[in-house]
Amino acid sequence: MASAPSSCSAASPAGGLHLPDSARELVKILVTGPFGVGKTTLIDAVSEIRPLHTEEQLTEASAPLDDLAGVRDKTTTTVAIDFGRISLTGGIVLYLFGTPGQERFRSLWDDIAHGALGALVLVDTRRIDDSFDVLGLVEESGLPYAVALNHFPDSKHYTEEQLRRALDLEPATPLVTCDARDTNASIDALLALVQHLIARNSPETW
């Protein structure tokens, strides 16, 4: 990837089904994070194709496994993947794979992560502790990643220093704020990851 596109030049999510003729680099990206953090919502917000979802209704049987603290209004959960696509300027096309957020789906992780170049990890500041398992998985896989704080109406406010310390982030790891419902904000979060990947792969970092 040669250069970072700007958010204003990203293709509209209303684009067509087929890849644009300008597509040069196809990049697999994970959109991950704990249960109920907004992964499906973000992919819905940015995808230029109709997203693929594998959601099922939450049931009483899953109640002991799916902690609804902080997400009481949630009625469905991803049980395999979410999938979407967004084309950026410069011929970069991101294939977005949303992962399930619960420990019981951990066995799917290696298959979903295979071939990915990076991950966007969504974090809910009301439930920071819930992010640790997913961050551990991403780090164990060796994937470079960016962290996006998904803003909720009752999100708690912390300084960047406090959040970096709480999440044990390396100084170079991007940390941004977004609203997963907002297309532009979600694209900006993905661009932060893309720019991070470009920087890591530039000759100056070799």
C-alpha positions in Angstrom: 0.0 0.0 0.0 1.7 3.2 -1.2 -0.3 6.1 0.3 -3.1 6.7 2.8 -6.4 8.0 1.3 -8.4 10.7 3.1 -11.8 10.0 4.6 -13.5 12.4 2.3 -12.3 10.5 -0.8 -13.6 7.1 0.3 -16.1 5.5 -2.0 -19.8 5.9 -1.0 -21.3 2.9 0.8 -24.0 3.0 -1.8 -21.6 1.6 -4.4 -22.3 -1.3 -6.7 -21.9 -5.0 -6.2 -18.8 -5.5 -8.4 -15.3 -4.3 -7.6 -14.4 -1.0 -9.2 -12.0 -1.1 -12.2 -9.5 0.9 -10.1 -9.1 -1.8 -7.5 -5.4 -2.6 -7.1 -5.0 -3.9 -3.5 -7.5 -6.1 -1.8 -7.0 -6.1 2.0 -8.7 -8.3 4.6 -9.4 -6.5 7.8 -10.9 -7.9 11.0 -13.5 -5.8 12.8 -13.4 -7.2 16.3 -14.2 -6.5 19.9 -16.3 -7.8 22.8 -20.0 -8.8 22.7 -22.3 -5.9 22.0 -19.6 -3.3 21.2 -20.9 -2.3 17.7 -19.0 -4.4 15.2 -22.1 -5.3 13.1 -23.3 -1.6 13.3 -19.9 -0.3 12.0 -19.9 -2.7 9.0 -23.4 -1.8 8.2 -22.5 1.9 8.3 -19.6 1.7 5.8 -20.2 -1.3 3.5 -20.8 -0.4 -0.2 -22.4 -3.8 -0.7 -25.3 -5.3 1.2 -23.5 -6.7 4.3 -23.6 -10.4 5.1 -24.7 -11.1 8.7 -24.9 -14.4 10.6 -27.0 -13.2 13.6 -29.3 -15.2 15.8 -31.7 -14.2 18.5 -30.4 -14.3 22.0 -32.2 -17.0 24.1 -32.6 -17.9 27.7 -30.2 -20.7 27.1 -27.4 -18.3 26.2 -28.1 -16.0 29.2 -25.4 -17.5 31.5 -22.8 -17.1 28.6 -23.7 -13.7 27.2 -23.3 -10.9 29.7 -25.8 -8.2 28.9 -24.5 -5.7 31.4 -24.4 -2.4 29.6 -26.2 -3.8 26.5 -29.6 -4.7 27.9 -31.3 -3.7 24.6 -29.4 -6.2 22.6 -31.5 -9.0 21.2 -29.2 -10.7 18.6 -25.6 -11.9 18.4 -23.2 -12.7 15.6 -22.5 -16.5 15.6 -20.1 -16.7 12.6 -19.1 -13.5 10.8 -20.3 -10.2 9.5 -18.9 -9.3 6.1 -18.8 -6.0 4.2 -16.6 -4.2 1.6 -15.5 -0.6 1.2 -13.4 0.9 -1.6 -10.9 3.7 -0.9 -9.0 5.9 -3.2 -5.7 4.7 -4.5 -7.3 1.4 -5.5 -7.4 0.0 -1.9 -10.4 -2.2 -1.2 -11.1 -3.4 2.3 -12.9 -6.6 3.0 -14.3 -6.3 6.5 -14.8 -9.5 8.5 -16.6 -8.9 11.8 -15.9 -11.5 14.5 -18.1 -12.9 17.2 -17.3 -11.3 20.6 -17.9 -14.1 23.0 -15.4 -16.6 24.4 -17.6 -19.5 23.3 -16.8 -18.7 19.6 -13.1 -18.5 20.1 -12.6 -21.7 18.1 -13.6 -19.7 15.0 -10.9 -17.1 15.5 -8.0 -18.7 13.6 -10.2 -19.4 10.6 -11.6 -15.9 10.4 -8.2 -14.2 11.1 -6.4 -16.2 8.4 -5.0 -13.9 5.7 -6.0 -10.7 7.5 -3.5 -7.8 7.4 -4.8 -6.0 10.5 -7.7 -5.5 12.9 -9.8 -2.7 14.1 -10.7 -3.4 17.7 -13.8 -1.7 19.0 -13.9 -0.8 22.7 -16.8 0.3 24.9 -15.4 2.6 27.7 -18.3 1.5 29.9 -17.0 -2.0 29.8 -13.2 -1.7 29.3 -12.4 -5.0 31.0 -14.5 -6.9 28.4 -11.9 -5.9 25.8 -8.9 -7.7 27.3 -9.7 -11.1 25.9 -10.1 -9.8 22.3 -7.0 -7.7 22.6 -5.1 -10.7 23.8 -6.3 -12.8 20.8 -5.3 -10.0 18.3 -1.8 -9.7 19.9 -1.3 -13.5 20.0 -2.1 -13.6 16.3 0.6 -11.0 15.6 -1.9 -8.8 13.7 -1.2 -5.0 13.8 -4.3 -3.2 15.1 -5.9 0.1 15.9 -8.4 0.7 18.7 -11.6 2.6 18.1 -13.6 3.8 21.2 -17.3 3.4 20.1 -19.2 6.3 21.7 -22.4 5.6 23.5 -24.7 8.3 25.1 -23.5 7.2 28.6 -19.9 6.5 27.6 -17.4 7.2 30.4 -14.8 9.8 29.6 -11.1 9.1 30.2 -7.9 10.8 29.0 -5.9 9.2 26.2 -3.2 8.4 28.7 -5.6 6.7 31.1 -7.0 4.6 28.2 -3.6 3.6 26.8 -2.5 2.5 30.2 -5.7 0.6 30.9 -5.6 -1.2 27.6 -1.8 -1.6 27.8 -1.3 -0.2 24.3 2.0 0.4 22.6 2.8 4.0 21.8 2.4 3.5 18.1 -1.0 1.8 18.3 -3.6 4.2 17.0 -6.4 5.1 19.4 -9.4 6.9 18.0 -13.0 7.7 18.9 -15.9 6.9 16.6 -19.7 6.4 16.5 -20.2 3.1 14.8 -23.6 4.3 13.5 -21.9 7.2 11.6 -20.5 6.4 8.2 -17.8 9.1 8.2 -16.7 8.4 11.7 -16.4 4.7 11.1 -14.5 5.3 7.8 -12.1 7.5 9.7 -11.5 4.7 12.3 -10.7 2.3 9.4 -8.4 4.8 7.8 -6.5 5.1 11.1 -5.8 1.4 10.8 -4.9 1.6 7.1 -2.5 4.4 7.8 -0.9 2.4 10.6 -0.5 -0.6 8.2 1.1 1.7 5.6 3.5 3.2 8.2 4.5 -0.3 9.4 5.3 -1.4 5.9 7.1 1.7 4.6 10.8 1.3 3.8 11.7 3.7 6.7 10.4 1.1 9.2 12.4 -1.9 7.7 
